[in-house]
Amino acid sequence: MMRTILAPEAMVTVLEDRDTSHLDANGKMELCVKEGTAYVTVEGDARDYIVKSGESMSVESRGLVVVQGFPNVAFKVCA
């Protein structure tokens, strides 16, 4: 089940039990993991990424970004 929580600084998305969220990258985006672990796939990139609590990942391309809880994650788009 995906939930979006309004936090004072920005919206945080919570993914539980390996749920997924689909984001549209517009050329530059930073994904910040607040809790848990994210499994991230970026359209056009042959690699997949694991981003852990306290880490962030920059996406500098356009296209679909899929974030999956690994198994659970709370994240937000920082920029």
SULVENGI-V691335 format. One record per residue. N is the residue number from 0. RES is the residue in one letter. NEAR is the number of other C-alpha atoms within 8 Angstrom. D_LAST is the distance of its C-alpha to the last C-alpha in Angstrom with 2 decimals. Layout:
<<N,RES,NEAR,D_LAST> <N,RES,NEAR,D_LAST>>
//
This chain:
<<0,M,6,24.72> <1,M,10,21.08> <2,R,7,20.18> <3,T,8,17.25> <4,I,8,17.50> <5,L,7,16.42> <6,A,7,15.65> <7,P,4,15.77> <8,E,4,12.15> <9,A,7,10.66> <10,M,9,12.08> <11,V,11,13.09> <12,T,11,14.75> <13,V,12,17.95> <14,L,16,19.80> <15,E,11,23.40> <16,D,9,26.14> <17,R,10,24.24> <18,D,11,22.76> <19,T,10,20.07> <20,S,9,17.03> <21,H,8,16.19> <22,L,8,12.84> <23,D,8,12.73> <24,A,13,10.54> <25,N,8,10.73> <26,G,8,10.89> <27,K,11,7.58> <28,M,12,5.31> <29,E,11,5.08> <30,L,13,7.62> <31,C,12,9.14> <32,V,17,12.83> <33,K,11,14.53> <34,E,10,18.01> <35,G,13,19.97> <36,T,14,19.26> <37,A,16,17.37> <38,Y,12,18.96> <39,V,12,16.53> <40,T,11,17.93> <41,V,12,16.33> <42,E,8,18.51> <43,G,5,20.50> <44,D,7,20.02> <45,A,4,23.26> <46,R,6,21.80> <47,D,9,20.40> <48,Y,8,18.35> <49,I,8,18.93> <50,V,12,16.21> <51,K,11,17.84> <52,S,9,17.30> <53,G,8,15.51> <54,E,9,14.03> <55,S,10,10.70> <56,M,8,10.53> <57,S,8,8.94> <58,V,11,9.98> <59,E,8,11.11> <60,S,8,13.45> <61,R,10,14.14> <62,G,10,15.69> <63,L,10,15.96> <64,V,12,14.28> <65,V,11,16.60> <66,V,12,15.98> <67,Q,15,19.30> <68,G,16,20.41> <69,F,11,22.56> <70,P,11,24.42> <71,N,15,22.07> <72,V,16,18.40> <73,A,12,16.11> <74,F,12,12.35> <75,K,12,9.16> <76,V,8,5.82> <77,C,7,3.80> <78,A,6,0.00>>
//
